[in-house]
Amino acid sequence: MFKIQQSLIDGEKPRTKSENHPDISQVMIIQGHNNFPISWLNKQGYCEYSIFLENVQRIEVKPTRNMVVGTKEHARLEEEFLRDAEPATFEEMIETSKTAELLSRELPVISERYGIRGFIDEVWMTPDEFVIIDDKPGTRAFPSSIHQVFGYCLAFKDTVKEDRKIIASLRERGTDNIFWSAYFDQRAENDIISLINRVHNLLLGKEEFIPTQNPKKCRSCRLKSKCDKKTLPG
Ligand code: SF4
């Protein structure tokens, strides 16, 4: 598969006027609408209240070991990939992939329509389909991980605006082991749009951030020492 890297001129930057949200970290306001990182769909599935603590209350805590390892692994793979990747614009990639197989890493996507943005770990583009890959530690396909990769699929679909099939995949970090995949079909699209709308309602104060009731999640949560809603094992 031919390796190709989106050139810096595209980036994750919105093409229209944008600014940081005055109160909520990591939220941008683009054309008057909130835009949040797609990785929040993973956090939302784990515990919505963690988004409130970290981004609304702006509580600062150290990253977990998994996060540090993940960041290093991303950087290593990106460096390896860039050694022989050809630069191209997003439009050039899509056009070339109509007749050839391409691979891109850390592909930035932004959807102003759905108010989401992020970087896709890896995308395979073939004349028949797009495969959107998110790397995860371990091999369990948690619903929250599936929400995240479906969020990338939605932003990607909104960017390419064409009918090629999209497949969502989860891969064990640092390996070739794709341990879960599914077509991004109409049902998946509708479900993820509803979830994204819920997160927007949370950010707008129309709904409450709900803390998890699962003590196992709280026990592994890096925010637990600062959290007033944690559930501890009885
Ligand atoms: S400690 Fe529990 S309730 Fe609090 S943010 Fe973490 S997972 Fe959510």
Residues whose N, C-alpha, C, O or C-beta is under 5 A from the ligand:
A	BS01	SF4	C47 Y49 S50 P211 T212 K217 C218 C221 L223 K224 C227 K229 K230 T231
